[in-house]
Amino acid sequence: MNAAAVKPGAARQNAINQERLMHVLLAPVVSEKSTFVADKNEQVIFRVAPDATKPEIKAAVELLFKVQVKSVQVANVKGKEKRFGRFVGRRRHWKKAYVCLKPGQEIKFSAGEAK
């Protein structure tokens, strides 16, 4: 009867399996570029599962780090072609996500380091 009052996206958010969300984020990308982007744009870069979607990445970051996510951009990184003697090989392709946090939100990866 009151089905029009329920947002169609809200049902999808609840339907995302929490076990799946635990496997979406693989690792943070820690590099010069990622620290520059984090300082300038309030973004964090993660290595994510190749089949991860933007809503899954957003839900996983919000679940694991207890922050609010503004937006997510993804990029597919092509694996480099490498030579091993006379043989040519290729590294794996991977996906990275630029997670933009809402103002005032922050994720610290270096909190465990001793000063």
N, C-alpha and C positions, 0 to 999 in steps of 0.2 A: 504494500500500500504506500509506504513512505520510501520507496526505492529511489526516487528522484533526488532525495536529500543526501544520499550517500554518494561520495565522489567515486568515479570509476577507478582512479589511480590508487585510492586508499585500499581497496580490496587486493590489488596487485602487490602493494607493499607488504601486507600481512602474509601474502601467499609465498613470498620468497623464503626458501628454506634456510634456517639459520646455520645448518651444517654446511650448506653450499657457500654461504657468506664467509665462513672461516677459511675456505680454500680459494677465494677470489684474489685476495691480496697475497702476493708471494714475498715481496721484499721492498723496502724503500730504496730509491735510487739516490745514492750519496755521491755527488760529484760537484765540481766547481759550478757548473751550469745550474744544477738543482738547488744549491745553496743561494745562488744569485737570484733565481726565480722565487725562492721561498722568501727572501728578504724584500724583494721589490713588489711582488704581486700577491702575497699571502697565499701561495700555492705550495702543495707538496706533491712530489713525483713518486709514484709507486710502480713497481713491476707487477703486472697482473696476469691472471690466467688468460690464455689466448682466446677463449670463448666467452670471456666476461663482457657483460653489457654495462652501459652507463648507469642504469638504475641499480644494478647489483653492486657496482663499485661504490656508489654513493651510500647505499645501505650498509655495506661492509665497513666503510670508514667511520660512519656514524655509530655503528654497533661496537667496533673495537676500540675506538679512541674517544668516544663520548664527546664529539664535536659536531657542529652544524656545518653542512656542506652547501655551498652556494651553487657550484656547477662542476661538471667533469668533462674534460676533453681527453680523447684517447688517440694514440698514434701507434701504428704497427711499424716495428723496427725490423728491417731486413737483416738477416744474418750475413756476416762478412764471408767472402770466398777466401779460403786459405789454401796454401800449397804445403804438402808434406812430401818433400823430395820431388818425384815426378808425378805424384798423385795430387789431384785437386779435390778439396773437400769444402764443405760449407758449414758454418755455425748455424745454430737454430735461429729461426725467426722468433721474435717475442713482442709483447704488447706492453706499452707503458701508458699510465694514466696521469694527467695533470689534474689534481683535485684542488679546486679553488674553495677556500674556507670563507665563511662569513666574517665580517669585521669583528675583531676582538677574540677570535678563535685561534688556537695555536697547537701544533704538535711538535714536541721536542724529542728528537731521537738521541741526542747526546746527553740526556739527563743521567744516564748510568755511569758516565765517566767520572773518574776521580779528579779533583781540582788540585 
